[in-house]
Amino acid sequence: MPSFNSRSVLITGGAGFIGSHLAEALLAKNYHVTVIDDLSTGRFENIAPLTDHPNFRFAIDTITNEVVMDRLVSECDMIFHLAAAVGVMLIVEQPVHTIQTNIAGTEVVYKTALRYKTKVLVASTSEVYGKGNQIPFSEDDDVVLGPTSRSRWSYAVSKMVDEFLGLAYYREKGLPVVVFRLFNTVGPRQTGRYGMVIPRFVQQALDGEKITVYGDGNQTRCFLHVRDAVRAIIALSESSEADGRVFNIGDTQEISILNLARKVIQMTSPEEDKYQDPDERIQFIPYDQAYAEGFEDMHRRVPDVSRIYETVGWESDCQLENILNDVIFDIKQTSGGKIAVPVR
């Protein structure tokens, strides 16, 4: 194990989309990085380029394995807890897995961290704001959730429990804990497998398929490049003023899902098709068909990021077009760089 002359960190879920980018950034800052991931949703390919780095280690296991977690935490001085069930599709289809992973796994992280007084940065989500309509969402806003009969809300509740527990460990036991709520983080390596909208749209467009928009497409979202998200997470980890607090991490530029689909079509179309009507390639799918009967979605989701700016001076700087360019390039690279003939 490397000496503690430089910081040694553990990233749970580090083979995932955000975790792998975080691992890269920390290695570039001369941190010693250990990743634990059971590869249920993470991919080894995300961290394969890092395995030869002298300051990188990887353990294939679940965070509920308390023996393994004890050993790894004893050898680090900070934990970035990103392991979680993610993606609306997975959450709706596997609510038991969602609740068990997000609550039981996080409890192991806190208990083990307390044993060694190790600082924890825990990833939460904009989902915790539920059906609130006070825009933009501020960290101390009240929340409104749907009924327990809708599995869609199990993810929000499980992450709220993670937050409550982490802040309780901070107040009652003195464990340094920072909670950060991510708003629609996107970029290279993100998969559309579990319903993530931008990689799904880009893959459909490059495959020449119809772009499937759920609902009427008028719901709006704000998208943040993973590079900006990682920069924010690291800044919070290096600030003692962040301990015991909750922070939004997101961009504030809104776009409707329908206009996002149009933009993806235009940016992926061959030159001869640039002036075709993009709406011809959009197919609307009711929520009940896409997910489950009674599925509820939020019309708008916009973060208030004044707290993180005031605390660590962070703000996003990557525009949506740059994000889409990066995702398009990444998916082209992994699929051989071909653009299919669009469906008419």
N, C-alpha and C positions, 0 to 999 in steps of 0.2 A: 504493500500500500504506500502511496506517496506520502511524504512528510507534510505537516501542517504549515510549512513555510508559505505555501500558497493555498488559497481556499479550495476545499474539497466539497463537492456538492453531489446530492442524489436527486435524479429526476425520475419520478414515478410516471409511467406512461411515456417514457422518453423516446420510444420508437414510433410514436404517433406523429401526426402532422405538425402540431405546434412544438411538441417536445423535442423532435429532431432538430428543428431550427434553433431552439433554445440551446441544445447541446452544442451545436456548431458555434453559436455566438459566444458561449462561455469558454469553450476551448480556445477561441481566438483571443480571449482576454486572459489566457494562461491559468484558467481554473482547471482543477482535476475533476473530471466528470464521470459519475457512475450512473448508468441507466438501468432501471428495472421495468420490464414490460412482459406481459404474458402473450403478446402478439395476437390477442383476440380481435382487436381493431387496428392496432399499430402494425407496421410492416418492417421487417428486417431490412428491406431495401432502403428505407429512409435513413438508417444509420450505418449501412454497410461501408460507406466511404470513411467513416470515423474509426473503424475497428483497428486500423493500424496505427492510430495516434497513440503515442506513449502515455498520454494523460487520460485515456478513455477506457472504461470497462463497461461490460454489459452482462446482465443477469436475466435469463429467461425464467420468469416466475411471476406469481401473483402477489400483490401487496398484502393479501390476507395470510400469507405464510409468515407467521410472526418470528420464526427462528431466522429466516433469511433477512427479514426486515431489521431485526435487532443487530445482526452483524453489519449490514450495510450502513445503517444509521450511526452505529458506533464509530464508523470510520469517516464520517463527514461532518461538516459544521453548518450545513444548510440543506433544506429539502425543498424542492419545487414539486408540489403535488399536483400532477396533471392527469393521473390515471382516473378514468371515469367512463361510463357508458355515454356515448355521444351520438348525435344525429336523430332527427325526429323519427325517421323510419324505424331505427333500432329501438327507440324508446317506446313507440306505440306497439311494436311487435313483441318486445321482450321486457315487459315492465318488472318482472321479478328480478331479472338480471340487472336491470337499471338500479333498482332500490338496493339490492344486496351489494353491488359493486360500489355505489356512491356512498353509502352509509357505513357498511361494515368495513370496507377497505380504508376509508378515511379515519375511522376510529382507531384502527391499527397504527396508522401514520402518526396520529396525535399521541397515542399512548407511548409509542416507541420514542418519539421525539422528546417527550417529557422526561423520559428516563435519562436522556443525555443532554437535556436543555438545548436542543437543536432548533434553530429558527425554521419556521414552516411558512412557505408562500403557497396558498391553496387557490386553485383555479375554480371560480364559480362562473355564473352565466347570467346573461340578460333575461333568461327565462324566469328568474325569480321575481321579476316585475309583473309577471302574469298578465292579467287583462287590464292593468292600469292604463288610464288614458291621460294622465298628466304628463305632457311632453315638454321638455326632455325629462328622462328618468334620472332622478337624483338618488344618491346612495341611501338617504334617510327617508325616502318616500314610503308611504303605506303601500301594501300590495293587495291585489284582488286575484284570487285563483278560482278555477272551475271546480266542479264536484269531484269527489274521489272515484266516482264511477267512470270517469274519463282518464284513461291511462296516460294521456298526453301530459297531465299535470304531475305525474309521479316524479318526473325528472326535476321539475322546479322545486318540489317539496324536498326531494332528497338533497339537492344542493343547498337549500335553505337550512336543513339540518346540519350539513357540513359547516355552514357559516356560523350558526348558533353555537355549535360545539367548539369550533376553533376560537371564537371570541370568548367563550366561557373558559376555555383553557388559559387564555391570555389573562382574563380578569381574576380568576380564582386561583390559578396555579403559577402564574408568571411566565407562561410559555410564550416566547415571541412568535406571533402569528399575524400574517397579512393576508387579507382576502382580496382577490381581484376578480371582477365580473367582466367577462369578455363579450363583446358585441360583434357577432358575425365576422369572425376572423377568417381570412381567405388567403390563398396564394399557392405556389408550387407545392406539390406532394399531397394536397388535399384530395380526397377521393369523393366522388358522388355516390358511392355505394350505399350510404346511409341517409340519403336525402339532401346532402349539401348542395345548394342551388347553383352556385357558379360553376363548379366542375361538372355538374350534371348537364347544365346548359351547353357548356363548351364541348363536352364529349358528344352530345347529341348533334350539335351543329357540325362538328368535324366528321361525324359519321354520316352526314347527309340526312339525318332523321328530322322529324317534326320536333320542335321545342315544346315540351309539355309544361304548361303554366297551370298551377293549382289555384282553384278559385277563379276570381275575375281578373287577377293580376294587378289590382289597384293597391294592394297592400305594399307598404314601403319599408325598406331596410337601409341601414348604413353599413358599408363594408370597409373593413380595416385590413391592410396588408399585414401578413404574419411578421414581416420584418419590423414594422412599427410596434406590433404587439410585444414581440420579444424585447425590443428596446425599453418598453414601458415596464415589463416584468423585472428586468435586470435593474432598472433604476429604483424600483420599489425595494428590491432585495438589498440594495446598498444604502438605504435610508432608514435610520432608526426612528425617524418621525412617522414612518408608515406603520410601525408595529401597533397591533390592536385595532386597526382601522380597515374599512372597506373602500375599494376604489373601482370606479368604472374605467374600462379600457375600450375605446372605440372611436370611430370616426363620426362626424356629425352631418356629413353630406348624404341626403336622402335620395333614393331612386325607387320608383315603383318596380315591382317584379316584371310587369309587362314591358316597361321601357328597358329594363336590364336584358330581357330576352331579345328585344329588337337590337340592342347595342351589340350583343354577342353575335347575332346573325350577321350584322353589317361588318364586324371586325374579322369574321372567319370566312366570309364569302369570297370566292374567286373574283378577280377584277371584273370579269364580264358580267357578274351578277350583282355588283355593288349597288346598282340603281333599281333593283327589283324591290317590290313591296315586301318588307320582312314579315308582315302580318300573315302572308300566305303560308309561312312555314311555322306558324304558332298554333298549337292545339290546346284548348282549355279543358282541364279535367276537374270535375267537382271534388271537393275535399273528401267526401264520403267514399269516392272511388279510389282516391290516392292513398288514403290512410284507413279510416274506420268511420262508421256511422257516428255522427255527432261530434266529429273533430272540430276543435275551435282554434282559430288563428288570431293573431293580433294585427290590427290594421297598420299601426306604426310602432317603430321601436327605435328611439333616438336617445343617445346617452348625454347626460350632463358630465363633461370631463373637467370641470373647473377644479375639483378637489385634487386630482392627480397633477394638474398643471401647477397649482399653488404649492404642492408638496415637493415635487421633484422636477418641475419645469418641463414635463413631457407634453407633447402634442403630436398628432399624426401629420405626416408630410407626403404620403403617397396617394396620388389621385386614382380614381376608379379605373380610368383608361390604362394606367400603368399596371394596375393589379390584373386587369383582364389580359393585357399583353403577356404578362409573366405566366399566367395560368395557361393561356393558349400555347405559348412556346413550350411549356413543361409537358402538356398533354400531347402535343405534336411529337416531341422527342420520345416519349414513352410509347407512342403508337406508330412510330416509323415515319412521322412527318407528313402523312398523306391527308389531303382534304377530299372527302367524298363529294360526289355530285349531289346537290341538294334535292330533296323530295319536293315535287311540285303538286 
